[in-house]
Amino acid sequence: MAQLNTTKELDFLIHETGKDSSTLLAQAVQEGIHILFKRQVTEAYINKHIDREQALLLIGAEELTAVDYAWQAVEKDIAWGLGNA
């Protein structure tokens, strides 16, 4: 995938959506914080800094199920790699 600089990406979004840069930047910050929040909740859950119930409240059942599934796959891969499968 080609890398564009942020200014060109913003210009494209302005042109395609008809929204002004302030609106788009506010949306980008909001969505970025949401992504970072989910990532941090996931990390806290995996590292046992928060329990499953708290993670469920913070990111929801669908996201938590995906995290559990991915983490189980990682654990299986580690066990296989160590010859414990």
PyMOL commands that set and color helices and strands:
alter all, ss='L'
color gray80, all
select helices_A, chain A and resi 6-17+21-46+52-59+61-81
alter helices_A, ss='H'
color red, helices_A
deselect
rebuild
show_as cartoon
